[in-house]
Amino acid sequence: MKSICLYNGTVMTSFASMEHCAVLVEDGMVADVFSRHRFDQKHFGTETAIIDVEESYIAPGFIDTHIHGFGGCGTDDSFSSPDRGADSIIEMSNILARYGVTAFNPTLYPSDPETLLNAIKAITSAIGREAGAKIMGLHLEGPFISPDRLGVQRPETVSPVDISFMERLWEASEGSIVNMTVAPELKGMRELALFCIKKGIVLQAGHTDAKYENMVEGMQAGILHATHLFNAMSKLDQRNPNAVGAILIHPEMSCEIIADGHHVHPDLYKLLLRDKPVDKIVLVTDALKPTEQMEGPFFANGEEVVFLDGLFHRKIDGVIAGSSLTVIRGIQNLVKYGFSIEDAVKTATFNPANVMRYRNKGAIIPGYDADLTVFDKDFNVRAVLIGGRLMKNEF
C-alpha cells in the first residue's frame, strides 16, 4: 500500500491540536505525526503521496454509533427486503465515507420477531464486505424499551425483557451487536444486563420512563451510556430527577447528543458543558434513510416522511420522525453552541471509540488505524482516509 503524507494542517489528535503539522500514513496505520520544521519532501521516496491540506484540520475519522440511514440507503431496507438489505448498508458505507464518517453502527428499530431477526442477518452479512466507512457492528434501538416513551417507534414492536429472544438476536448477529438501547425500569432488566455484559454489548438507557432509582439500579448493572439525551426519556423533576437528572448528576454516565439544534435547545449545551465531562459526550446523528437524499418521496421506518424545518416528519400526522444531521454539521453546531473545536471533534471521534471500546480508533497516534477526515475552516470535508485508503481528495 502506498504511503501518504498529509501536511500543512492543524492536527486534531483527540488530546490536543497542533498547527502546521503533518501525518504520515504507512500500511494502513498512522506512522508518525510531526511539525513542519521536521517536514522535508526530499526525505520521502516516490512511493509516498504528499498532499498539502492547505491549513485545514486533520482529524480522526468520524464515528457515528447511532444512525439508521443515509443518502437513500439504510437499515429500513433490511426489513422490507433482506436480499436488498446488505447491499443497501454497503452503499450507505460508501456514501458516509464522502461525508467524513469512517466507522458506524447501523441502527435498527424493533419489528416483529422474525422480521427483526432476518434484518439482523442481512446487515450482519454486509460486515467485512464494505469498501467505505467500516461497519463496526449493530446498534439495536429496542425492542426492550418503554411503551410510554416510544417516539416514532411502533407500539406493537416493543417487547418485555425476554432472555431467550435476546439469545436469538445475538445468534442472528453472529456476535456483532455492539450497543443496545434499553429501558432500565423494565422487569428482568438486570438479567438482560448481565447477559449483555458477558457478550460485550454496550447498554444504553433510552426510550425509558425510568425513575431516578431505576437509573441508579441500571448503572449498578452496567447501563452506563444513554441514548439521545433529553429525548424519549423521563424528564428532570423537582421531586424525582428521573432519567435526565440521573444522567446529568452522575459523571460516570456517558450520553449521546443529537446536535442539530432541533432535538435539543442550543442553550441546553451550556448546561451539558457545565455538568458533564466532555469525555462523556458522544455526538450522534440518529440520521434517517432520506438524509442527504436529493429526490423524494422519502421513507423512514416503513412510513412516508416529509422534510420540514431541518427535520423529517411523518407525512400522515406531522410528528417528528427523526434527524437529517451529518456529523460534520453536528461538529459545526457544537462549536456554535460553545464547545471548543477540539472538544467538538472529540465527541465524534475519541469519545465514541472509547465508549464502544474500539481499539486503535478515534485518535491520531502512531500505531492507530489511519482513519482520517480533513475538513476546512468552513467545515467542508475535503479529504478522507479509511485504513490508509484515500476515499476522497479535493486538494
PyMOL commands that set and color helices and strands:
alter all, ss='L'
color gray80, all
select helices_A, chain A and resi 36-38+41-43+76-80+82-98+113-124+155-157+163-172+189-199+212-220+242-249+268-275+278-280+327-336+341-347+350-355
alter helices_A, ss='H'
color red, helices_A
select strands_A, chain A and resi 3-12+17-26+29-35+48-52+57-60+62-67+69-70+73-74+101-108+134-135+138-141+177-182+202-205+225-226+254-258+281-284+298-300+303-308+311-314+320-323+372-375+381-386+389-393
alter strands_A, ss='S'
color yellow, strands_A
deselect
rebuild
show_as cartoon
